[in-house]
């Protein structure tokens, strides 16, 4: 038995699979200012998630929008509470000291995303790399701007 979808059915299915999950769950922010205000209101929780990620040695974590029926780690629960979709360690090009942590708040269709970058203490080469990218955006970076201390807002296309 062969299952065939009409063109309208295929378009609807594609929308449900690819687009709908990206904008649901009240996790998107209306503007850069709104996202930064959210960060400032919850900075200590963002710092806690960064520390948990560093301690756990996890490289990347996709955060489900709906709580799991199973017991969840503090890292997952805190990340979801902060409206984060993914938190990941971005590896350094040459040394470990070049790495930073990315908090992806939104993933738009066709891979556009925005969120926050955090550079842990002792990772000065990463600060230099981010400062360079902020001055000379490349590879689809729309903007990187400092928020506070070692925290930055980014928008990537």
Helices and strands as residue ranges (DSSP letters): H 7-14, I 15-20, H 21-23, H 32-41, H 43-56, E 60-62, H 74-81, E 86-90, G 96-98, E 100-107, G 109-111, E 113-118, H 124-135, E 141-148, E 151-156
